[in-house]
């Protein structure tokens, strides 16, 4: 009887690590190929991993809450009749039911898991030195024997600071200055890390990981890479509200949710045709920067979920009629709220809408989603006094605001695009043109 080891795969988004959220099986359970065995959380989404093997579950090699690197063994599966409790062994890549190799299955790697709760660190003699490839390279450059370094990582791994600290204390560097050591010393020694303040009942520390970690990184990169320009305009959306009311009463939309966001989405798609640069991308290449104009609209919808901010997108939204677009919006929203948005759903967006009006907010200056040039916000729709034909009347008024990458779009293009979106909200009949 043989035992095979299932290693954490790259699920197709450049994954380097993931958190074990929920095990769907236990030791002794029988599993078939493609049965879901575990749910993981990546930087972008929750993903259910199917088993590449058939047999009986042996050991769960990572606990719920562990953060595990791609390539690390997470579960063993034995053939029917084999003893389930066996040591993990490397496995050959496994094929799914269709015969294709599942992404990342069978790749090699050592276990590097960081647990939510403090865990006992493994002794150096019980499994060798645990260190990532960049740390090993740094140690080689500095002439440090990793076996002599005291690890401080949460799972007993050697960190960059461990290597630098060890090197700074070694006599070999007291009188010899190498380019590698000089660069490390200049980068690390002058900067003292403050100790984490104590936490009591009046405060709470929340680890930054998963979606929050990815969002923070993406937003910081966008804010400091793309020069943002923001504009906004007040809009009389009374006719939009009338159209929404009529669509809700229509038999064609009886099983579909209709909201002002639907008209906003149609307006953005329509306005993109008139100002294509807002749907472009700024691309850095070895030959220099390029502006890539996309002649399709993968419409992103910013969604607040229990896991954090997600921006799934509707592929080729320009091809959909109003009813199909409404259904796509409803499916996207429900999937995001249930935490089932896949990495593929979040890739390839070209322009994003954020509906801040659902939170009662009138306007804002949103940060552009990385890889895009524009993001546009729909504010709260409220009844306000509005001048119509020289008379003050109650009208449904909203604010359309947006941020754009000024490297790609000039002020006239930004203004034209926002004005076009506003014109559709004021008179949806323009969509018939």
Long-range contacts (C-beta under 8 A, 24 or more apart in sequence): 1-78, 1-79, 1-81, 1-82, 1-83, 2-78, 2-79, 2-82, 3-58, 3-76, 3-77, 3-78, 3-79, 3-82, 3-86, 3-88, 3-89, 4-53, 4-55, 4-76, 4-77, 4-78, 4-89, 4-91, 4-94, 5-61, 5-73, 5-75, 5-76, 5-77, 5-88, 5-89, 5-90, 5-91, 6-37, 6-51, 6-52, 6-53, 6-73, 6-74, 6-75, 6-76, 6-77, 6-91, 6-94, 6-105, 7-70, 7-71, 7-72, 7-73, 7-74, 7-91, 7-104, 7-105, 7-106, 7-107, 7-108, 7-109, 8-40, 8-68, 8-69, 8-70, 8-71, 8-72, 8-73, 8-74, 8-104, 9-49, 9-70, 9-102, 9-103, 9-104, 9-105, 9-107, 10-70, 10-103, 10-104, 10-107, 11-40, 11-42, 11-47, 11-49, 11-103, 11-104, 11-343, 12-103, 12-343, 12-344, 13-42, 13-43, 13-44, 13-343, 13-347, 15-42, 15-43, 15-70, 15-104, 16-69, 16-70, 17-67, 17-68, 17-69, 17-70, 18-42, 18-47, 18-67, 18-68, 18-70, 19-65, 19-66, 19-67, 19-68, 19-209, 19-210, 20-62, 20-63, 20-64, 20-65, 20-66, 20-67, 20-68, 20-74, 21-46, 21-64, 22-64, 23-60, 23-64, 24-48, 25-57, 25-60, 25-75, 26-57, 26-60, 27-57, 27-58, 27-59, 27-60, 27-84, 27-85, 28-56, 28-57, 28-84, 29-56, 29-57, 30-55, 30-56, 30-57, 30-80, 31-55, 31-56, 31-57, 31-77, 33-94, 33-96, 33-97, 34-96, 34-97, 37-75, 38-74, 38-75, 41-210, 41-211, 41-307, 42-210, 42-343, 43-210, 43-211, 43-213, 43-214, 44-211, 44-214, 44-310, 44-341, 44-343, 44-346, 45-211, 45-310, 45-339, 45-340, 45-341, 45-342, 45-343, 45-345, 45-346, 46-307, 46-339, 46-340, 46-341, 47-342, 47-343, 50-96, 50-102, 51-77, 52-94, 52-95, 52-96, 52-102, 52-105, 53-77, 53-91, 53-94, 55-79, 55-80, 55-82, 56-80, 56-81, 56-82, 56-84, 57-84, 58-82, 58-83, 58-84, 58-85, 58-86, 59-84, 59-85, 59-86, 59-88, 61-88, 61-111, 62-111, 62-113, 63-115, 65-115, 65-116, 65-117, 66-113, 66-114, 66-115, 66-116, 67-113, 67-114, 67-115, 67-209, 68-111, 68-112, 68-113, 69-109, 69-111, 69-112, 69-113, 70-104, 70-107, 70-109, 71-104, 71-107, 71-108, 71-109, 72-109, 72-110, 72-111, 72-112, 72-113, 73-111, 111-155, 112-155, 112-157, 113-155, 114-153, 114-154, 114-155, 115-154, 115-155, 116-207, 118-154, 119-154, 119-155, 121-151, 121-155, 121-156, 122-155, 122-156, 124-151, 129-158, 130-155, 130-156, 130-157, 130-158, 131-157, 131-158, 132-157, 134-160, 135-159, 135-160, 135-163, 138-163, 138-164, 138-184, 139-163, 141-178, 141-180, 142-167, 142-173, 142-178, 142-180, 142-181, 142-184, 143-167, 143-170, 143-172, 144-170, 161-188, 164-188, 164-189, 210-307, 210-308, 211-305, 211-307, 211-308, 211-309, 211-310, 212-308, 215-308, 215-309, 218-369, 218-370, 219-367, 221-370, 222-367, 222-368, 222-369, 222-370, 223-367, 226-282, 226-368, 226-373, 226-405, 226-406, 226-407, 227-405, 227-406, 227-407, 228-365, 228-367, 228-368, 228-403, 228-404, 228-405, 228-406, 229-403, 229-404, 229-406, 229-409, 229-411, 229-414, 230-365, 230-401, 230-402, 230-403, 230-404, 231-401, 231-402, 231-404, 231-414, 231-415, 231-418, 232-363, 232-399, 232-400, 232-401, 232-402, 232-418, 233-399, 233-400, 233-401, 233-418, 233-419, 233-422, 234-397, 234-398, 234-399, 235-397, 235-398, 235-399, 235-400, 235-422, 235-425, 235-426, 236-386, 236-388, 236-395, 236-396, 236-397, 236-426, 237-381, 237-396, 237-397, 237-398, 237-425, 237-426, 238-395, 238-396, 239-426, 239-427, 239-428, 239-429, 240-381, 240-396, 240-425, 240-426, 240-428, 241-381, 241-396, 243-428, 247-322, 247-326, 252-323, 253-323, 253-326, 256-323, 256-326, 256-327, 256-330, 257-326, 257-329, 257-330, 258-326, 260-357, 260-378, 260-381, 260-398, 260-425, 261-301, 261-329, 261-353, 261-355, 261-378, 262-322, 262-325, 262-326, 262-329, 263-424, 263-425, 263-428, 264-353, 264-355, 264-378, 264-421, 264-425, 265-299, 265-301, 265-317, 265-325, 265-329, 265-353, 266-322, 266-325, 266-424, 266-428, 266-431, 267-420, 267-421, 267-424, 267-425, 267-428, 267-431, 268-297, 268-299, 268-351, 268-353, 268-376, 268-421, 269-297, 269-299, 269-317, 269-318, 270-420, 270-424, 270-430, 270-431, 271-417, 271-420, 271-421, 271-424, 272-297, 272-318, 272-351, 272-417, 273-318, 274-416, 274-417, 274-420, 275-409, 275-413, 275-416, 275-417, 275-420, 277-373, 277-408, 277-409, 277-413, 278-351, 278-373, 278-374, 278-404, 278-409, 278-413, 278-414, 278-417, 279-350, 279-351, 279-373, 279-374, 280-373, 280-408, 280-409, 281-350, 281-371, 281-372, 281-373, 281-408, 282-373, 282-405, 282-407, 282-408, 291-408, 294-350, 296-350, 297-350, 297-351, 298-348, 298-349, 298-350, 299-349, 299-350, 299-351, 299-352, 299-353, 300-349, 300-350, 300-351, 300-352, 300-353, 300-369, 300-372, 300-375, 301-329, 301-332, 301-333, 301-352, 301-353, 301-354, 301-355, 302-352, 302-353, 302-354, 302-355, 302-366, 302-369, 302-375, 303-332, 303-333, 303-336, 303-337, 303-341, 305-336, 305-337, 305-339, 305-341, 306-337, 306-339, 307-339, 310-336, 310-341, 310-346, 311-346, 311-349, 311-352, 311-369, 312-336, 312-341, 312-345, 312-346, 313-345, 313-346, 313-348, 313-349, 313-350, 313-352, 315-348, 351-375, 351-376, 352-376, 353-377, 353-378, 354-378, 356-380, 357-381, 357-398, 362-398, 362-399, 363-399, 363-401, 364-401, 365-401, 365-403, 366-401, 366-402, 366-403, 367-403, 368-403, 368-404, 368-405, 372-405, 373-404, 373-405, 373-408, 373-409, 374-402, 374-403, 374-404, 374-405, 374-409, 374-414, 374-417, 375-402, 375-403, 375-404, 376-400, 376-401, 376-402, 376-418, 376-421, 377-401, 377-402, 398-425, 400-425
